[in-house]
Amino acid sequence: MESPIDQIDLSVVMITLNEGACLRRCFESLPKGIQLVVVDSGSSDNTEDICKEFGAEFYTRPFDNYSSQKNHALSYAKRKWVLSLDADEILDDQMTSTILGVVRSDPKNQAFRLRRSLVFLGRKMRYGKTSDYPIRLFRKGSARFEGEIHERLVFESSVTTEILATGYLWHYSYDDLSDYFTKFNEYTTKIAAGHQLHRSSAPSVLKLSARPWTEFLYRYIIRLGFLDGYPGYCYALISSFYSFIKYAKLKEMNTTNLVGELNDR
């Protein structure tokens, strides 16, 4: 058992579902002495065993949406700073050191953005719109998650965020191309259904048809995706259809719904 002197004033929180294949890699990248909180939604693999092996506080909760699940995990955080991670993300050594520096110095800032970049087809990507800066490190009690699919942190009051640009949070989002398209299909359907629920309409056919080509040029040429070699080309190409497909599904849903309403008359 850790003595108080070994503890770091940091709670790491995450949600899981059958993440046994990637959890160990994630946990091994974390500093010692943290509080590790995992909220699981019914894993049938070895997720729970790995969590307990690394000393995590393991809780179960039926899944309803991402924000509720993550807010439930936040409720168990006991330390002054909270780091929200996904099971398929890892901190490199530089980012770990940077985070520890923030926690130990206890600055006035309430929130920090981490430089996150994708690992795709075995390559650590650096171009082509594969990096972002999500808020992941924040003071306990200062924020909560909102949004059912693409959840985001909402703060109780206006805060100034700072970017932690030394080191990377590497995102192993896809195991392979098959995994990419499985998630591609799942998320585009969920997003289209969300748009339909809010009675949104799809863009015009002209805009919808032009979107994949403009998106590819933006990712591959303007955002220098070609510098990431074949993985850069592949990712720019298949990702350029993401927006097209989600709105094409929305158009299909709205058409089907309209036909159903006409048939009911």
C-alpha positions, -999 to +999 in steps of 0.1 A: +000+000+000+013+035-009+023+058+018+011+094+016+045+106+006+045+084-025+011+096-037+007+121-066-022+145-064-037+131-096-067+109-103-067+092-137-103+083-148-115+062-178-144+042-190-141+007-205-159-021-224-138-051-235-105-031-236-083-060-224-062-059-256-050-023-250-053-016-213-019-029-202-002-006-227-021+024-214-016+016-177+021+010-181+025+046-195+010+061-163+031+075-134+032+056-101+013+069-071-018+081-088-054+071-081-067+051-110-105+049-115-122+027-141-159+025-148-168-005-169-201-012-188-201-050-187-168-063-202-167-100-210-129-102-215-100-098-191-106-060-186-114-063-149-084-086-142-059-062-158-075-032-140-071-049-106-036-060-115-026-023-118-044-013-086-074+004-103-106+011-084-130-009-106-167+000-108-195-012-131-224+008-145-248+001-174-239+022-204-264+050-214-241+076-230-205+087-229-210+118-208-230+101-181-205+072-180-175+096-177-192+118-152-198+087-130-161+080-132-154+116-122-175+112-091-149+087-077-119+110-082-105+120-048-073+140-057-069+176-067-061+171-104-080+148-128-066+133-160-093+118-183-080+091-206-093+065-230-081+029-229-066+032-263-044+061-254-009+062-239+013+090-226+049+091-238+077+098-213+078+135-221+041+140-216+041+121-184+069+143-170+050+174-182+018+164-164+037+156-132+053+190-134+019+206-136+005+186-107+035+192-084+037+229-091-001+233-087-006+263-110-035+287-110-048+274-144-078+252-141-073+231-173-047+220-197-049+207-233-027+177-242-011+173-277-027+141-290-018+124-322-030+092-340-012+060-345-024+045-378-012+014-396+017+012-372+029+048-378+029+076-354+012+103-375+022+139-373+004+155-403-028+154-423-052+166-396-043+136-373-035+157-342-057+177-318-055+193-284-083+180-262-087+192-226-078+162-205-061+176-174-082+198-150-089+205-114-113+182-097-148+196-094-143+223-120-159+206-150-182+178-162-189+161-195-217+170-218-228+154-251-240+119-259-215+109-285-187+134-289-186+144-253-168+175-242-158+191-209-179+220-198-165+242-170-185+258-142-169+292-149-148+307-177-113+292-177-081+298-195-065+267-209-029+260-216-014+236-241+010+210-229+031+207-260+061+188-246+054+152-254+025+133-269-007+115-260-006+088-286-040+075-297-042+039-309-077+043-321-078+015-348-063-020-347-064-023-385-084-012-415-112-036-406-115-021-372-115+014-387-144+006-409-163-011-381-160+021-360-166+043-391-199+026-397-209+027-360-201+063-354-215+077-387-248+059-379-249+073-344-241+108-355-267+107-383-293+094-358-284+123-335-289+148-363-322+133-372-333+135-335-327+172-336-345+175-370-313+185-389-312+183-426-284+171-448-264+196-470-274+200-506-265+173-531-239+196-546-222+203-513-225+167-502-209+155-534-180+179-533-171+173-496-150+141-500-127+157-526-122+190-508-116+171-475-090+149-491-071+178-507-072+196-474-058+167-454-033+153-479-020+185-495-027+215-473-022+197-440+008+178-454-006+143-450+018+131-477+047+135-453+033+105-433+039+082-463+014+055-473-005+056-439-009+094-445-024+088-479-046+060-467-059+079-437-066+111-458-084+091-484-107+071-462-113+099-437-124+122-464-156+102-468-166+104-431-186+136-434-201+125-467-213+092-452-228+106-420-249+131-440-258+105-466-271+083-438-290+113-424-305+119-459-315+083-461-330+083-426-350+115-433-363+100-466-373+068-450-390+087-422-409+109-448-420+078-467-432+063-435-452+094-426-468+095-460-478+058-458-494+064-424-517+091-438 
